[in-house]
Structures are given as C-alpha cells and as structure tokens.
C-alpha cells in the first residue's frame, strides 16, 4: 500500500483527528514529517496518546510476504519521529528560516519510513510552503502518496473544498476521497457531486476526541477505507 497523505482544505479543519482515526483503522504507523510549533505539544504526541499501542489488525499482505509486522514498536508506539521539528508556530518555510534550516524534499523522501501501511499528516493545506519553491502538494507527489482530503463543515467550506479538489487535479495527485467532520449544516453531498471525489466517511462532532472516540470511528471507517484503498 502506498503512503496515505492526510491534507485538509485549510488550517484547523480536524486533520490530526482524522489522521488518528485513519491510522487506527488501517493498523498503520503515523508520521508527521514537519511540525511547526510545539510549545503546547505536537500532533504526533496527540495522535500517540489516542491510538492503540498495537494495530487494530495487521496488514495481511505484509505478514504473508514476511516483511514488517505491524503492531507495537519496542517503545510501544506506532508514532514515528518528525523529520523537522521547528519551534515557531508558523508556516513551515518561515519556521525553518527562523532556525537557519531549509526543508528539503530529498531529505523527507530519504526519511520515509519503510513500515507499511503509513499515514503521513501534512501541515495546513496543499499550498502551505515547505521552502521557497515547494509546497505540501509537492511532498505528497514526491512520496507517491494516496491523498485523503479532510473537509470540515463550516460557512465557506464548499469553496475551500472545491479549490482543494481542483488543485489535486492540476497537480496530478491521486485522491482516495473525502473525510468530512463537524456538524455545521450539510454540504457533503454537494462537495462530493461537484468535486467528483467520493466520500469515505463523515465523522460526527465531539467535544472529547479521546482514544475511545478514535477507536469507535476507526471501526466504522475501516471497511470503506479497505474497499477504496485496495
């Protein structure tokens, strides 16, 4: 299975929560290549606190091939370390510049973990800059990843969702479909119709996205993910 790249239609749309659910559903490993800002904790820490230490179900293809068995690592975690962990909570290219660092797609591709399946969480949306010339969309393309788009129901999300879908088409990204979340009105059918991309799941609003909620939603989402990603 190719890496799964989780991206959103903007910042604050529930990308990390959906990444945790997808990771749990697929019995996958989680990787946040670039973290910008960590004074209040990292996305990797948030996910690690909510997914199972062992996979929901090991990937049968890998087991049959005698490759990496998914499940607990030696330290009991399926969360992998960031390639770039930057202190400033800003666009990655700015946060990196503050520390005299240049984020390199070559470095990120070289650090791509070999464990499969793997869920990769981007930062913000597809056009968040990584450096002076490359964006999150370039990272998804470089990793040969299958993209899952996260859309949150809010006023304006139709426009943001359709722009994101169009960007994927222009950039030649392979998209598995949408995962929707939150409870403001119901734009999901229109977004699916106008984007031409299928719905994978709709995650209800919760004020407490704890481990029990993540696992519950993962069990619901798993059959559809396996169907689409087969």
C-alpha positions as CSV (number, residue, x, y, z in Angstrom):
1,X,0.0,0.0,0.0
2,X,1.3,3.5,-0.9
3,X,1.6,6.0,1.9
4,X,-1.7,7.8,2.8
5,X,-1.3,11.5,2.9
6,X,-3.8,13.4,5.0
7,X,-4.3,17.0,4.0
8,X,-7.1,19.5,4.7
9,X,-8.9,22.3,3.0
10,X,-7.2,24.7,5.4
11,X,-5.9,25.0,8.9
12,X,-7.9,23.8,11.9
13,X,-10.2,21.5,10.0
14,X,-9.6,18.4,12.1
15,X,-6.8,16.9,10.1
16,X,-4.9,15.5,13.1
17,X,-8.1,13.8,14.5
18,X,-8.8,12.2,11.1
19,X,-5.2,11.1,10.7
20,X,-5.5,9.4,14.1
21,X,-8.7,7.6,13.0
22,X,-7.3,6.5,9.7
23,X,-4.1,5.3,11.4
24,X,-6.2,3.3,13.8
25,X,-8.5,2.0,11.1
26,X,-5.7,0.7,8.9
27,X,-3.5,-0.6,11.7
28,X,-0.9,1.8,10.3
29,X,2.0,3.8,11.5
30,X,1.8,7.6,11.8
31,X,4.3,10.2,10.6
32,X,4.2,14.0,10.8
33,X,7.2,14.9,8.7
34,X,7.2,18.6,9.6
35,X,6.0,20.0,12.9
36,X,6.0,23.8,13.2
37,X,5.3,24.9,16.8
38,X,5.3,22.6,19.8
39,X,5.0,24.7,23.0
40,X,1.6,23.2,23.5
41,X,2.6,19.7,22.4
42,X,2.9,18.2,18.9
43,X,0.5,16.5,16.6
44,X,2.5,13.3,16.9
45,X,2.0,13.4,20.7
46,X,-1.7,14.0,20.3
47,X,-2.1,11.0,18.0
48,X,0.2,8.8,20.1
49,X,-2.0,9.4,23.1
50,X,-5.1,8.2,21.3
51,X,-4.2,5.3,19.0
52,X,-3.7,1.8,20.2
53,X,-0.2,0.7,21.0
54,X,-0.8,-2.3,18.8
55,X,-2.5,-2.3,15.4
56,X,-6.2,-2.9,15.1
57,X,-5.3,-5.5,12.5
58,X,-2.0,-6.4,10.9
59,X,-1.7,-6.0,7.2
60,X,-2.1,-9.5,5.8
61,X,-0.1,-8.8,2.7
62,X,2.9,-7.8,4.7
63,X,2.6,-10.7,7.0
64,X,2.4,-13.1,4.1
65,X,5.4,-11.6,2.5
66,X,7.4,-12.0,5.7
67,X,8.0,-8.2,5.9
68,X,7.5,-5.8,8.8
69,X,4.8,-7.0,11.2
70,X,2.6,-4.1,12.2
71,X,1.9,-3.5,15.8
72,X,3.8,-2.2,18.8
73,X,7.3,-1.0,18.4
74,X,9.9,-1.6,21.1
75,X,8.7,1.5,22.9
76,X,5.0,0.6,22.5
77,X,4.3,3.3,19.9
78,X,3.3,3.4,16.2
79,X,4.1,7.1,16.0
80,X,7.4,7.9,14.2
81,X,9.6,10.9,14.9
82,X,9.3,14.1,12.9
83,X,12.0,14.8,10.3
84,X,11.8,18.6,11.1
85,X,10.6,19.8,14.5
86,X,10.5,23.5,14.5
87,X,9.7,25.8,17.4
88,X,7.9,28.7,15.7
89,X,4.1,28.1,15.1
90,X,4.1,29.4,11.6
91,X,4.2,28.3,8.0
92,X,6.9,25.7,7.8
93,X,9.2,27.7,5.5
94,X,9.1,30.6,7.9
95,X,9.6,28.4,11.0
96,X,12.6,26.7,9.3
97,X,14.0,30.1,8.2
98,X,14.0,31.3,11.8
99,X,16.2,28.3,12.7
100,X,18.5,28.6,9.7
101,X,17.1,25.4,8.2
102,X,15.9,24.7,4.7
103,X,13.3,21.9,4.5
104,X,14.3,19.5,1.7
105,X,12.0,17.1,-0.1
106,X,15.1,14.9,-0.8
107,X,15.6,14.6,3.0
108,X,11.9,13.9,3.6
109,X,11.8,11.2,0.9
110,X,15.0,9.6,2.3
111,X,13.5,9.6,5.7
112,X,10.3,8.0,4.5
113,X,9.8,5.0,6.9
114,X,9.7,1.6,5.4
115,X,6.8,0.4,7.5
116,X,3.5,-0.1,5.8
117,X,0.8,1.0,5.8
118,X,1.8,4.5,6.7
119,X,-0.3,7.6,7.4
120,X,1.5,10.9,6.7
121,X,0.0,14.1,8.0
122,X,0.7,17.3,6.2
123,X,0.6,20.8,7.7
124,X,-2.3,23.0,6.8
125,X,-3.4,22.6,3.2
126,X,-1.8,21.7,-0.2
127,X,-0.3,25.1,-0.8
128,X,1.4,25.5,2.6
129,X,5.1,26.3,1.6
130,X,7.9,24.0,2.7
131,X,10.6,26.2,1.3
132,X,10.9,29.0,-1.3
133,X,9.8,26.8,-4.2
134,X,8.0,23.7,-2.9
135,X,4.7,23.1,-1.2
136,X,2.8,20.3,0.7
137,X,1.4,19.2,-2.6
138,X,5.0,18.6,-3.9
139,X,5.7,16.4,-0.8
140,X,2.6,14.3,-1.4
141,X,3.6,13.9,-5.1
142,X,7.2,13.0,-4.1
143,X,6.1,10.4,-1.7
144,X,3.9,8.8,-4.3
145,X,1.1,9.0,-1.7
146,X,-2.6,8.5,-2.0
147,X,-4.3,11.6,-0.7
148,X,-7.2,11.8,1.7
149,X,-8.9,15.2,1.8
150,X,-10.3,16.5,5.1
151,X,-13.2,18.9,4.9
152,X,-14.9,20.5,7.9
153,X,-18.5,21.7,7.7
154,X,-18.4,25.5,8.1
155,X,-19.5,28.5,6.2
156,X,-17.2,28.8,3.2
157,X,-16.1,25.2,3.1
158,X,-17.7,24.4,-0.3
159,X,-15.4,26.9,-1.9
160,X,-12.3,25.8,0.0
161,X,-13.1,22.1,-0.7
162,X,-13.6,22.5,-4.4
163,X,-10.5,24.6,-4.7
164,X,-8.6,21.9,-3.0
165,X,-10.0,19.2,-5.2
166,X,-9.1,21.3,-8.3
167,X,-5.6,21.7,-7.0
168,X,-5.3,17.9,-6.7
169,X,-6.4,17.5,-10.3
170,X,-4.0,20.2,-11.6
171,X,-1.1,18.7,-9.6
172,X,-1.8,15.1,-10.7
173,X,-2.4,13.8,-7.2
174,X,-4.2,10.5,-6.6
175,X,-7.1,11.2,-4.3
176,X,-9.0,8.4,-2.4
177,X,-11.8,10.8,-1.4
178,X,-13.2,13.0,1.4
179,X,-13.5,12.6,5.1
180,X,-15.9,15.2,6.5
181,X,-16.3,16.3,10.1
182,X,-18.1,18.7,12.4
183,X,-21.8,19.4,12.3
184,X,-22.4,22.9,10.7
185,X,-25.2,22.3,8.1
186,X,-24.7,19.7,5.4
187,X,-22.5,20.4,2.4
188,X,-21.2,16.9,2.0
189,X,-23.4,15.8,-0.9
190,X,-22.8,18.9,-2.9
191,X,-19.0,18.7,-2.4
192,X,-18.9,15.1,-3.5
193,X,-21.0,15.8,-6.6
194,X,-19.2,18.9,-7.7
195,X,-15.7,17.6,-6.9
196,X,-16.3,14.2,-8.4
197,X,-14.5,12.6,-5.5
198,X,-16.2,10.1,-3.2
199,X,-17.0,10.3,0.4
200,X,-15.0,7.9,2.6
201,X,-16.6,8.9,6.0
202,X,-18.4,11.5,7.9
203,X,-17.1,11.9,11.5
204,X,-19.6,13.5,13.9
205,X,-18.7,16.4,16.1
206,X,-17.4,15.7,19.5
207,X,-16.0,17.9,22.3
208,X,-14.0,14.9,23.5
209,X,-12.0,13.2,20.7
210,X,-10.4,10.7,23.1
211,X,-9.0,7.2,22.5
212,X,-12.4,5.6,22.7
213,X,-13.9,8.0,20.1
214,X,-10.9,7.5,17.8
215,X,-11.3,3.7,18.0
216,X,-15.1,3.8,17.6
217,X,-14.8,5.9,14.4
218,X,-11.9,3.8,13.1
219,X,-14.0,0.6,13.3
220,X,-16.8,2.4,11.4
221,X,-14.4,3.8,8.8
222,X,-12.2,0.7,8.3
223,X,-14.4,-1.3,5.7
224,X,-14.8,1.7,3.5
225,X,-11.0,2.6,3.6
226,X,-10.1,-1.0,2.8
227,X,-12.5,-1.0,-0.1
228,X,-11.2,2.2,-1.7
229,X,-7.5,1.7,-1.0
230,X,-7.4,-2.0,-2.2
